[in-house]
Structure formats: C-alpha cells, structure tokens
Amino acid sequence: MALLAWSADGSLRRDAVPVADPPRDPCRARVRTCEGARCASLPARGRWAVLGALLVAVLVGGGWLRDAGAEPGKAPAPLRVIVISDLNESYGSTRYSDNVARAVGRIIDLRPALIINTGDMVAGQRLRPPLARSEIEGMWSAFHLAVTEPLTRAGLPMAVTPGNHDASSGQRFTLEREIYRQQWQARRPRVEFVDSEHYPFSYAFAVGRALFISLDATFVGPMSERERLWLSEVLARHGGQYAHRIVFGHVPLWPFASGRETDYLGDEKLEAILQEGRVDLVLSGHHHAYYPGAKDGVRYVSQACLGAAPRPLIGTPAHSERAITVLEIPQAGPIGVEAYRAPDYIEPIHRHALPARIVSRRAMLLRDDVVPEQPAESKK
C-alpha cells in the first residue's frame, strides 16, 4: 500500500509520509532482476509476483493510479509550489536577515513539491568598485548556506531564474553571469527537464501536470527576438501536454511598484506569445511588492521581497509586507495564489487589502479576484 502514497508527478499529498526514492526507481530495479534466464528460472508464483509488482509500478509511474489514494468522490490534493524572491541586502553583502531564515523554515514545514526563486539571491551589480571573483563567490556561499543547503537537506527542489543582481545581461557583468551559471549548473533541481540547453537562464521543466518555463529577464525593455522565439517554440511543442503553464522571470512584463514605474519589459510581442500559448501565470520579482494581477486573460503575480527594501504598490502609500507566495495547482481549474506575511508566514495578505487595480502609463492590471473567470473551454 505504500506505493499508493506516491503521486504520479513525484509530489506527496500533504498527509503522506515523504518517500526517499522517486516512484520509477522500483520499476527499474525490478526490470534488472528479471533479465534473461534468471526470470525464467523463477517459480511460477515468483514470476507472477514480479510481474504484478512491475504492473503496479508502471501504473503509478504512468498516472493510471494517480487518484488511487484519494478518498472516493474527493479530488486529489493540489500540487503545492512556493515562490520566493529578492532575498539580498546591500551591494556585496553576505548577510541574510531573520526574515529569510524564518521563511526557509516555514517552507520546509509546508513541504512543497517545488520552490521557485524569481531572482536577486545575491547582491551583485555593483559598479564602483566592481566586485571581485572572491567577493561574488563569497556571496553565493552565504546564500547556499542560508537557503539552498537547508532546502536540499529537506529534499525540496528549487528552480531559480537570474535577477539583475545575480547575473545581469549587461556587458559589465559578464563575470557575475558566468559565476551564476557555474553555481547553478552544479545544483540542478531534481525535476523533469523539457528543455535544459540554456539552464540556468532560459529553460523548461515539468512537475506533475504543470509546465514551468524560466525566462532570462534581467534587463529593462523588450526581450530579444531569440528569447521570444524560444519561448514560443517551447509552448507550441510542449504546452498542450500539460493542464497548466507557468512562466517565471525576474523583471516583470508590466510595472507594479512605486519607484519602479520604468523598470519593466513592456514587451507586447512577448505578451502576445503568453496569450497564444495559454499561459496561466507569469511570476516576477524585482518590484519588491506582492500583487496578484491579471490582464487580457493572463495572470501576473509580483512577489514580495524577503530581503531589503520593500516597496509600495503604485498608487498606495504603505510599503508591501515581506512574504512568500504559495501556489496550489489543481488537476484542473484555476491555480490558487496566496501570499503569507512575515515574520511567521502563517497569516495571509488578504486581497481586499490590496488595490482593485494598478494603473501605469502602459498597462492596467486588475486584481485577479475581480476579473470574471474565463470559461474552461477557453483555456483548453
């Protein structure tokens, strides 16, 4: 019966006991024990036992028993994903605040299937004097000690995307960009990669019935034609195989925060690709303010920061609270999005406390709960 505690997507139900090995490994192990004459030499009862075990493993791995552990008439538990962003402090700093430590502890308690980090993990991009290799590597060592290593010990995969302070695409920061690549090539998350040629910058992977796509968005202004073409091809080739499509990057497509009104992509061609590719969520950082918005059929969620300098949302006086964002991704239907505030990350940030809309020079984002829900057929 322990097999039935596995989810086909490799995640665990909230009430399940963590399993150390992924569900396909037992299948491989049994295949190896049933090769050639050794299988034929087993007694009949033994052969049926081996074949039965193989059948169960294949059914679980293929999703046929996806809902076997659920209560009759009750939908399976959604896939839980936690999003964190902007954990850094001042230029060159190797210090991480208590807010970061408590967030990491809370994430471990919540046992998500995946953590997404939308960038600015370290505090690079200093112009004068530029940071030396030893300083940059020291910042990454401090980040891994505070964040990566506790999550890894807990068996929780983290998918990252570069922030401007991690790996700016500006010509003056090629060293920071190369060190970022080295740091994360050695720390690939245990997920099912769909396209990893340009990991850890632009890449795609799947968890359960959701496709996740990282964009290399560290600069203000429209993305390159190459990046847009790559995204369009990934969505066209793989998007239809999944119930949900989630794109994440650092700089947002549209502005959210005061003081960052000009720090956004503003890329209408990219917006059209997101719409045509039926993307459900676009997750971003950089603006240090939580807002669950929507525009023209796509939901855009800006993350609060965990590190320095929370910002007010456009048109509001108060700074956004530090928070983590929790996604609950169901087998079908809309994705649940809630932010939980520091210091304990237990109390939610209620939507009614956020403005009903954010209006900037280029776009108007509506709060996602005041947008009429689209018919299910339109998202197929």
C-alpha positions as CSV (number, residue, x, y, z in Angstrom):
1,M,0.0,0.0,0.0
2,A,3.0,2.3,0.4
3,L,3.1,2.6,-3.4
4,L,-0.3,4.2,-3.4
5,A,1.0,7.1,-1.3
6,W,3.1,8.3,-4.3
7,S,1.7,10.9,-6.6
8,A,2.4,10.3,-10.3
9,D,4.0,13.7,-10.5
10,G,6.6,12.8,-7.8
11,S,5.0,15.1,-5.2
12,L,3.4,14.0,-2.0
13,R,0.0,14.6,-0.6
14,R,0.1,16.8,2.4
15,D,-0.7,14.0,4.8
16,A,1.7,11.5,3.1
17,V,5.0,10.3,4.6
18,P,7.9,11.5,2.4
19,V,9.4,8.8,0.2
20,A,13.2,9.0,-0.4
21,D,13.2,7.5,-3.9
22,P,11.2,8.6,-6.9
23,P,8.5,6.1,-8.0
24,R,10.2,4.9,-11.1
25,D,13.3,3.5,-9.4
26,P,11.5,0.4,-8.0
27,C,10.4,-0.3,-11.6
28,R,13.9,-0.1,-12.9
29,A,15.2,-2.2,-10.0
30,R,12.7,-5.0,-10.8
31,V,13.4,-4.9,-14.5
32,R,17.1,-5.5,-13.8
33,T,16.2,-8.6,-11.6
34,C,14.1,-10.1,-14.4
35,E,16.6,-10.3,-17.3
36,G,17.2,-13.4,-19.5
37,A,17.3,-16.8,-18.0
38,R,17.1,-15.6,-14.4
39,C,13.4,-14.6,-14.8
40,A,12.6,-17.9,-16.5
41,S,14.2,-19.7,-13.6
42,L,11.9,-18.3,-11.0
43,P,9.0,-20.5,-9.8
44,A,5.6,-19.7,-11.4
45,R,4.4,-17.9,-8.2
46,G,7.6,-15.9,-8.1
47,R,7.2,-14.8,-11.8
48,W,3.6,-13.7,-11.2
49,A,4.8,-11.7,-8.1
50,V,7.5,-10.0,-10.1
51,L,5.1,-9.2,-13.0
52,G,2.5,-7.9,-10.6
53,A,5.0,-5.6,-8.9
54,L,6.1,-4.3,-12.3
55,L,2.5,-3.7,-13.3
56,V,1.8,-1.6,-10.2
57,A,5.0,0.4,-10.7
58,V,4.1,1.1,-14.3
59,L,0.6,2.1,-13.5
60,V,1.8,4.5,-10.8
61,G,4.5,6.0,-12.9
62,G,2.2,6.4,-15.9
63,G,-0.5,8.1,-13.9
64,W,-3.1,5.4,-14.1
65,L,-3.3,5.2,-10.3
66,R,-2.9,8.9,-9.8
67,D,-6.1,9.2,-7.7
68,A,-5.9,5.7,-6.1
69,G,-5.0,7.2,-2.7
70,A,-7.7,9.8,-2.7
71,E,-11.0,9.4,-0.8
72,P,-13.9,8.3,-3.0
73,G,-15.6,11.3,-4.6
74,K,-12.8,13.7,-3.4
75,A,-10.4,15.4,-5.8
76,P,-6.7,14.7,-5.2
77,A,-4.7,17.2,-3.3
78,P,-3.3,20.1,-5.5
79,L,0.4,20.4,-6.3
80,R,1.9,22.9,-3.9
81,V,4.6,25.3,-5.1
82,I,6.2,28.1,-3.1
83,V,7.7,31.3,-4.7
84,I,10.3,33.4,-3.1
85,S,12.1,36.5,-4.4
86,D,14.6,39.3,-3.7
87,L,16.4,37.9,-0.7
88,N,19.6,40.1,-0.9
89,E,20.8,43.0,1.2
90,S,23.2,45.8,0.2
91,Y,25.9,45.5,-2.5
92,G,28.4,42.8,-1.8
93,S,26.6,41.7,1.4
94,T,26.9,38.1,2.7
95,R,24.3,38.6,5.4
96,Y,20.7,37.3,5.2
97,S,18.1,38.6,7.6
98,D,16.0,36.6,10.1
99,N,13.1,37.0,7.7
100,V,14.9,34.8,5.2
101,A,15.8,32.2,7.8
102,R,12.2,32.0,9.1
103,A,10.9,31.8,5.5
104,V,13.2,28.8,4.8
105,G,11.9,27.1,8.0
106,R,8.3,27.7,7.1
107,I,8.9,26.4,3.6
108,I,10.4,23.2,5.0
109,D,7.3,22.8,7.3
110,L,5.0,23.2,4.3
111,R,6.8,20.5,2.2
112,P,6.0,21.9,-1.3
113,A,6.7,19.8,-4.4
114,L,8.8,22.7,-5.7
115,I,10.3,26.1,-4.8
116,I,10.6,28.8,-7.5
117,N,13.1,31.6,-6.8
118,T,12.5,34.6,-9.1
119,G,15.9,36.1,-8.6
120,D,18.1,38.6,-6.7
121,M,19.5,36.0,-4.4
122,V,22.8,37.8,-4.0
123,A,23.8,41.5,-4.1
124,G,25.9,41.9,-7.2
125,Q,25.8,44.5,-10.0
126,R,28.0,47.0,-8.1
127,L,29.5,49.5,-10.5
128,R,32.3,51.2,-8.4
129,P,34.3,49.4,-7.5
130,P,33.2,46.2,-9.3
131,L,33.0,43.1,-7.2
132,A,36.0,40.7,-7.4
133,R,35.5,37.0,-8.1
134,S,36.2,36.1,-4.4
135,E,33.5,38.6,-3.3
136,I,30.9,37.2,-5.7
137,E,31.7,33.6,-4.8
138,G,31.6,34.6,-1.1
139,M,28.0,35.9,-1.6
140,W,26.9,32.7,-3.3
141,S,28.5,30.6,-0.5
142,A,26.5,32.6,2.0
143,F,23.3,32.2,0.0
144,H,23.7,28.5,-0.3
145,L,24.4,28.2,3.5
146,A,21.3,30.2,4.3
147,V,18.8,28.9,1.7
148,T,20.0,26.3,-0.8
149,E,21.5,23.8,1.7
150,P,18.6,23.7,4.2
151,L,16.1,23.1,1.3
152,T,18.4,20.5,-0.2
153,R,18.7,18.6,3.1
154,A,14.9,18.6,3.3
155,G,14.6,17.1,-0.1
156,L,12.9,20.1,-1.7
157,P,13.9,21.1,-5.2
158,M,14.4,24.8,-6.0
159,A,14.2,26.2,-9.6
160,V,16.0,29.6,-10.0
161,T,15.9,32.3,-12.5
162,P,18.5,35.1,-12.7
163,G,18.0,38.5,-11.2
164,N,19.8,41.7,-12.2
165,H,21.9,41.4,-9.0
166,D,22.7,37.8,-9.7
167,A,23.6,37.7,-13.4
168,S,22.8,40.9,-15.3
169,S,23.0,40.6,-19.0
170,G,24.8,43.9,-19.1
171,Q,28.3,43.7,-20.7
172,R,29.9,45.0,-17.5
173,F,28.7,42.0,-15.5
174,T,29.9,39.0,-17.6
175,L,31.9,37.7,-14.6
176,E,28.8,37.7,-12.4
177,R,26.8,36.0,-15.1
178,E,29.5,33.2,-15.5
179,I,29.7,32.6,-11.8
180,Y,25.9,32.4,-11.6
181,R,26.0,29.7,-14.3
182,Q,28.7,27.7,-12.5
183,Q,26.9,27.9,-9.2
184,W,23.6,26.5,-10.5
185,Q,25.0,24.0,-13.1
186,A,26.3,22.2,-10.1
187,R,22.9,22.4,-8.3
188,R,20.3,21.3,-10.8
189,P,16.9,20.6,-9.2
190,R,15.6,17.1,-9.4
191,V,12.8,17.8,-11.9
192,E,11.8,16.5,-15.3
193,F,13.5,18.9,-17.7
194,V,11.8,19.6,-21.0
195,D,14.5,22.0,-22.4
196,S,17.7,22.5,-20.4
197,E,20.2,23.6,-23.1
198,H,20.4,27.1,-21.6
199,Y,19.9,26.2,-17.9
200,P,20.1,28.1,-15.5
201,F,18.9,31.0,-17.7
202,S,16.1,30.1,-20.1
203,Y,14.8,26.5,-19.5
204,A,11.7,24.5,-19.1
205,F,10.6,21.6,-16.9
206,A,7.5,19.7,-15.7
207,V,6.2,18.8,-12.3
208,G,3.0,16.8,-12.4
209,R,0.5,18.4,-14.9
210,A,2.3,21.8,-14.9
211,L,4.9,23.1,-17.3
212,F,7.3,25.7,-15.8
213,I,9.4,28.0,-18.0
214,S,12.2,30.3,-16.8
215,L,12.9,33.5,-18.8
216,D,16.3,35.2,-18.7
217,A,14.8,38.6,-17.8
218,T,17.4,40.7,-16.1
219,F,17.2,43.8,-18.2
220,V,14.6,46.6,-18.7
221,G,12.9,46.7,-22.1
222,P,11.8,44.2,-24.7
223,M,13.3,40.7,-24.7
224,S,15.5,39.6,-27.6
225,E,13.9,38.0,-30.7
226,R,15.8,34.8,-29.9
227,E,14.3,34.6,-26.4
228,R,10.8,35.2,-27.7
229,L,11.2,32.6,-30.4
230,W,12.5,30.1,-27.9
231,L,9.5,30.6,-25.6
232,S,7.1,30.4,-28.5
233,E,8.6,27.1,-29.6
234,V,8.6,25.6,-26.1
235,L,4.9,26.5,-25.7
236,A,3.9,25.2,-29.1
237,R,5.8,22.0,-28.7
238,H,5.1,21.1,-25.1
239,G,2.4,23.4,-23.7
240,G,-0.6,21.4,-24.9
241,Q,0.6,18.3,-23.0
242,Y,0.0,20.0,-19.6
243,A,-3.0,21.3,-17.7
244,H,-1.1,24.4,-16.6
245,R,1.6,26.6,-18.0
246,I,3.6,28.9,-15.7
247,V,6.3,31.3,-16.8
248,F,8.7,32.9,-14.3
249,G,11.4,35.6,-14.6
250,H,12.8,38.5,-12.6
251,V,11.8,41.7,-14.3
252,P,8.1,41.9,-14.8
253,L,6.3,42.5,-18.1
254,W,4.3,45.4,-16.6
255,P,5.0,47.7,-13.6
256,F,3.7,47.1,-10.1
257,A,5.6,49.2,-7.6
258,S,6.2,52.9,-6.9
259,G,9.8,53.8,-7.7
260,R,10.0,51.1,-10.3
261,E,7.5,52.5,-12.8
262,T,10.1,52.4,-15.6
263,D,11.7,49.0,-14.6
264,Y,9.7,46.5,-16.7
265,L,9.9,44.7,-20.0
266,G,6.9,46.3,-21.7
267,D,7.1,43.8,-24.5
268,E,3.9,43.5,-26.4
269,K,5.2,40.7,-28.6
270,L,6.0,38.7,-25.5
271,E,2.5,39.4,-24.2
272,A,1.0,38.0,-27.4
273,I,3.1,34.8,-27.1
274,L,1.9,34.4,-23.5
275,Q,-1.7,34.8,-24.6
276,E,-1.4,32.5,-27.6
277,G,0.4,29.9,-25.5
278,R,-2.4,29.9,-23.0
279,V,-0.1,30.7,-20.1
280,D,-1.9,30.6,-16.8
281,L,0.6,32.5,-14.5
282,V,3.6,34.8,-15.0
283,L,5.6,35.1,-11.8
284,S,8.1,38.0,-11.4
285,G,10.3,39.7,-8.8
286,H,12.3,42.9,-8.9
287,H,9.5,45.2,-7.7
288,H,9.5,44.1,-4.0
289,A,5.7,44.2,-3.7
290,Y,3.1,41.4,-3.8
291,Y,0.2,41.8,-6.2
292,P,-1.9,39.1,-7.8
293,G,-3.0,40.8,-11.0
294,A,-4.5,39.9,-14.4
295,K,-4.5,41.4,-17.9
296,D,-6.2,40.1,-21.1
297,G,-6.5,36.5,-19.9
298,V,-3.1,36.1,-18.3
299,R,-2.5,36.4,-14.5
300,Y,0.6,38.3,-13.5
301,V,1.9,37.8,-9.9
302,S,4.5,40.1,-8.5
303,Q,6.4,38.8,-5.5
304,A,7.1,40.5,-2.2
305,C,10.8,40.6,-1.2
306,L,12.3,38.7,1.7
307,G,15.4,40.9,1.8
308,A,16.0,44.7,1.8
309,A,13.7,47.5,0.6
310,P,10.0,46.5,0.4
311,R,8.2,49.0,-1.9
312,P,4.6,50.4,-2.1
313,L,2.3,49.3,-4.9
314,I,1.7,52.0,-7.4
315,G,-1.0,54.4,-6.0
316,T,-0.7,53.2,-2.4
317,P,1.2,54.8,0.5
318,A,2.3,51.8,2.5
319,H,5.2,49.5,1.8
320,S,4.4,46.0,0.8
321,E,5.0,43.4,3.5
322,R,7.7,40.8,3.2
323,A,6.0,37.5,2.2
324,I,6.2,34.1,0.4
325,T,3.7,33.2,-2.3
326,V,2.0,29.8,-2.2
327,L,0.6,28.3,-5.4
328,E,-1.9,25.4,-5.1
329,I,-2.1,23.8,-8.6
330,P,-5.1,21.5,-9.1
331,Q,-5.6,18.7,-11.6
332,A,-7.9,21.1,-13.4
333,G,-9.3,24.6,-12.9
334,P,-7.7,27.8,-11.8
335,I,-4.4,27.9,-9.8
336,G,-4.8,29.1,-6.2
337,V,-2.4,32.0,-5.3
338,E,-2.0,33.3,-1.7
339,A,0.8,35.3,-0.1
340,Y,1.7,34.8,3.6
341,R,3.4,37.6,5.5
342,A,6.5,37.8,7.7
343,P,7.5,37.1,10.3
344,D,5.9,33.7,10.6
345,Y,4.5,33.3,7.1
346,I,1.2,32.0,8.5
347,E,-1.1,35.0,8.2
348,P,-2.3,35.6,4.6
349,I,-2.2,39.0,2.9
350,H,-5.9,39.5,2.2
351,R,-6.8,40.6,-1.3
352,H,-9.3,43.2,-0.1
353,A,-6.3,45.0,1.5
354,L,-4.8,45.4,-2.0
355,P,-5.9,47.9,-4.7
356,A,-8.5,46.6,-7.1
357,R,-6.3,47.8,-10.0
358,I,-2.8,49.0,-10.7
359,V,-2.7,51.7,-13.4
360,S,0.6,52.7,-15.1
361,R,1.4,54.5,-18.3
362,R,1.5,51.3,-20.3
363,A,-0.9,48.9,-18.7
364,M,-3.8,48.4,-16.2
365,L,-3.7,45.3,-14.1
366,L,-6.8,44.1,-12.3
367,R,-6.6,42.2,-9.1
368,D,-7.3,38.6,-10.1
369,D,-10.4,38.2,-7.9
370,V,-12.2,41.0,-9.6
371,V,-11.6,39.6,-13.1
372,P,-14.5,37.5,-14.4
373,E,-13.4,33.8,-14.6
374,Q,-12.9,32.5,-18.1
375,P,-14.9,29.6,-19.3
376,A,-13.0,26.3,-19.0
377,E,-13.2,25.8,-22.8
378,S,-11.1,29.0,-23.5
379,K,-8.1,27.6,-21.6
380,K,-8.1,24.3,-23.4
